[in-house]
C-alpha cells in the first residue's frame, strides 16, 4: 500500500487529473498525469466493473498494479519532478500476465517522462 502522502484519494484531486491530465493510452490501461509542486508523486489505480463484474478479480488486479507502481516509485530519483498519476485499467488487462502488465506500465511511465530507461 502507498504511504498516506502518496495516495491520490480526494475526489477533487482525482477529477482534476481526469479532466486536465496528459493522457497516455494502451489497450490494457490508461495513464493520466498532472505535474504538481508537492515534492512527491501521488497516484491512484481505478478499476471499473467493465473490467470484471467480480470485485475479487478487480481488487486483485488493482493490488498488482499498485504494487508495480510502488516498485517504480522506489526507483525514482529524489530530484525527479512530482506528479499526480491516475492509472485506469481496461478489460483487456485480465488476459495479460503480470510481467506483461509491468512492461505496459513501464512503457507508459517512460512515455510520460516519469521514469527513465
Secondary structure, 3 states (H helix, E strand, C coil): CCCHHHECCCHHHHHHHHHHCEEEECCCEEEEEEEECCCCCEEEEEECCCCCCCHHHHHHHHHHHHHHHHHHHHCCCCCCCEEEEEEEECHHHHHCCHHHHHHHHHHHHHHCCCCCC
